[in-house]
Every structure is written in C-alpha cells, then in structure tokens.
Amino acid sequence: MDRHGFLRRLHQVYRPRNYLEIGVNDGRSLALSRVPSVAIDPAFKVVKSISCDVHLVKATSDSFFARKDPLLHLRTGRNPFRALARRDPLAVLGGDPKLELSFIDGMHLFEFALRDFINVERHSRWSSVIVFDDMLPRNVDEAARDRHTGAWTGDVFKVAQVLRRLRPDLVVVEVDTSPTGVVVVFGADPDSKVLPERYDDIEKEYIKPDPQEVPDEVLLRKNAVQPEALLDAPFWPALIRARNLNRGRSAFTALRGRIEEVS
Ligand SMILES: C[S@@+](CC[C@H](N)C(=O)[O-])C[C@H]1O[C@@H](n2cnc3c(N)ncnc32)[C@H](O)[C@@H]1O
C-alpha cells in the first residue's frame, strides 16, 4: 500500500472531523480530505480537485504556527449548526479547535519535522492521530540532509528516535508503506513541555553532517507493521468514541495497550 492509499483508508477508518496538512505540493494528499482542513505550504502548486472546505496557507509551517490564532478556520463554534452537525461538544462551545488528523510532510529535515510535531501536538488531544511521511528511508543517500536523489526523505526518521526516547508517553507506530514509510503517533499531550524545553539540546545531538547513520532496523523496516494490520485493528471504534465524547487522558491509559498490540 502506498502513502496515499494508507492516508485514504485512515480517513475512512478514523473519520476525523478536521484535518491539518503540512506540505501540500500538488494536492494529492489534500485531495483525500472531506472535512474542514488547514493546509500549509510556502510553494504549493495544486493541480488536483480539492473536495474539502480548506484554508490553504501560503507560508512555512513555522510562520503559520507563530500566528495569533492559526486554526481560526476550524473554529466551528461561531457556526452552531456546523458544530452540531459534527457532534463535537468542544466545537459547540466554541472552544479552541483541536486537531484530529494531522499529516506532517513539509520540509524533510529533522529539526523542521520535530518543530512541526511540537506545534501540531500543542493543538491536538490524546485521541488525535498524527502521521509523518517519509520516515523509513530505503538507503543512506535518500536520508541525506543535502538532497541529491529524486525520492528524498532527508533525516526526518530521527524524529521517531527522539519521540521513543524522550516521550515514552506516546505510542509511535512505524508503518511499512511504499515508497518511504510513515509513522503514526497516538497519545498526543498538548501540555507536554519535554520537547520544547529540550529543543536546543536535541538539535545539537541529532543534527549530523552527511552521510547520515541510518540504523539497520529503519533500512530493513524491522519494527514496521503492515498498513492493513494498523488500519484493521480493533481499537479504532473505541478511539473514535472517546474522541467524540471528549474523554479525558485517563481513557488513553486503558486504550494504549490495545494500540500497542498492533506493533
Ligand atoms: C513531499 S511534498 C508534499 C506532498 C504531499 N503531502 C502529498 O503527499 O501529495 C513536500 C512539500 O513541503 C513543502 N515545504 C517545504 N518546506 C516547508 C515548510 N517549511 N513548511 C511547510 N511546507 C514546506 C514543499 O513546498 C513541498 O511542496
């Protein structure tokens, strides 16, 4: 299954009520959304039909998240009918909009993808789903910081290493999609300060000159699950129910074992 096939099925399985995309390019991944969306790219060149209500932002993700109210477009509380149609208590109350499905596929350098995660997480809930593209490079050349190949992942694969090491509260699932693998993160905590507070040290430790050291387990996809195994897993209805009822984080404790069973 390729990344877009995976994303298409993820929209069907998780049924997010909003979608955020960093890195739009020609619109192939954005074309899969049918819900209110925000999509960010300083140089998008959309050629696909888009079938969602989208705020298409021509900016870098860093400058977008530095705005005062970046997710204004998703604040459905101003329109109670739209909020009620979404059966989202937070939206009905006009609360700060929380992202449900996010796809991080912008600049493929470690520090950019890490900042994207930090920013997305601040606007997410534990029941949100965050997907990174290009997390399983197939060779060291593809993983170079200085791009010299057609297909390019850069060194964003290191973000999964950081999340596993410093954020054991998250569940990080590598998925064997073609061509370059995705990572799906569950259990976002908008109040966590671990990554922003340690950002400078993390940068110093993880940004290395080329050639990058890509572990065998990444190149050989030793820890990656099959996309169907994740998409067909039995925990999705419980996750959706908890999300729609806006259950507190304690509900994640009960659910995380079921998510981890997949990996
Ligand atoms: C791999 S493409 C996205 C592909 C698209 N998500 C898809 O699957 O069809 C990466 C895109 O990220 C954009 N990009 C580069 N730097 C960025 C940044 N700092 N913030 C947001 N997007 C960025 C590029 O302009 C490019 O269009």
The ligand as a Gaussian input file, in Angstrom:
#p B3LYP/6-31G(d) Opt

LIG

0 1
 C        6.683000      15.890000      -0.291000
 S        5.884000      17.392000      -0.689000
 C        4.264000      17.165000      -0.013000
 C        3.478000      16.102000      -0.707000
 C        2.034000      15.971000      -0.324000
 N        1.822000      15.941000       1.132000
 C        1.468000      14.696000      -0.889000
 O        1.562000      13.636000      -0.244000
 O        0.924000      14.741000      -2.003000
 C        6.641000      18.498000       0.418000
 C        6.128000      19.911000       0.347000
 O        6.573000      20.589000       1.515000
 C        6.689000      21.948000       1.221000
 N        7.538000      22.607000       2.208000
 C        8.876000      22.826000       2.172000
 N        9.262000      23.500000       3.269000
 C        8.142000      23.717000       4.008000
 C        7.888000      24.375000       5.237000
 N        8.890000      24.936000       5.943000
 N        6.622000      24.417000       5.699000
 C        5.611000      23.823000       5.003000
 N        5.790000      23.188000       3.831000
 C        7.040000      23.133000       3.331000
 C        7.284000      21.961000      -0.198000
 O        6.981000      23.188000      -0.840000
 C        6.615000      20.748000      -0.834000
 O        5.535000      21.125000      -1.661000

